[in-house]
Amino acid sequence: MINYRFEKEKEISLHYAHKLGNIEAVNILVKGEASNSEEAVILAKFFWLMVDSLIEDSKNSIEVCGEVNLEEWSECLFNSFRAYFKSSGFSSEWDSESDMA
């Protein structure tokens, strides 16, 4: 399971999954884990797209889930997602997508 340090991280992740129209990511986030390598790749790709969108929203002072200091949340999300990929055996999927980001 993805262990978020703060519940707000999950809320922000789901916000961006919906905003980006990534239904596969929504489903993975709702169940809290990737079931296989393919889903891990989908989740890792989503993470980096989310970060791009989050940074853009932050630059434009857009409030997301009641938060305006989105860069701090991106750091929390990075730590939670990276820890999840490492602990769940999907390190190679995370590393591969991170290298392409």
N, C-alpha and C positions, 0 to 999 in steps of 0.2 A: 504494500500500500504506500501511496505517496504520503509521507508524514510532513505536513506543513507545520512550520513553527507557529504560524498565526492562521486562524480560520480565514482571515481577510485574503490570504494568498490564494486559496481555492476560489473564493468569490471573484477575485481579479482574473484568475486563469479562465474561469468559465465565461466571464464577461468578454474576454478577448477571443475565446473560441467561438462564441456566438457572433461577435463583431466581424471576425474573419470568415464566418460561414463554414467553419471546419467542424462538421457534424461528427466526423470520426474522433476528433480530439475531444469534443463535448462528451461523447460516449465513454471514452477512456477516462476522462477526468471524473465523470459521475461515478463510474465503478471504482475509481481510485488506483487503477493499475493497468499496465499493459499485459495482455494475455500471452503475447508471443513477440518474436523479433520484429515482425512486420508492424505491429502496433507500437512497439518501442520506437521504431524509426518515425512513424507518424507523429508520436508524441514529441520526439526530439526536434523534428522539423517544425512542428507547431510552436515549441518553446522559442525558437529563434525568430520566427515570424512575430510572435507575441512581443518579444523584446523590441523588435524594430517598431512595432505599432505603439508600444508603451512609451518608447523614447520620443516618438513623434508627438504623441499626446502630451507628454511632459513638456516638450518645447513650446507647445501651444497652450499650456496651462489649462488643459482639459481635465475636469474632475471625473474620476473613474471610481465607482463604488464608494463615493464619499471621500476619496483621497486625491490630493493634488501633488504631493511629493512622491511621484511615481518612481523616481530613480532609486529611492530607498527600497521600495517594494520590489524592484527588479533584482536587487541584490539578494533579498530574502528568497525570492522565487528561484534564482539561480542556485542558491545553496540547497533548497529543498529538492529541486528537480535533479541536480547533480548527485545528491546523496541517494535519491531513489534509484537512479540508473545504476549507480555503483553497487548498492546493496541488493538489487534485484537480478543481478547478472547480465545487465544490458549495457555494460560499460563500452563495449565496442560500438554499439549503435549511437550512444551519446557522443563518443569521441569522434566518430565519423561525421556526424551531422554538425558537431561543433567546429570541426576543421573546415567545413564548407560554408559556415555562417559568415 
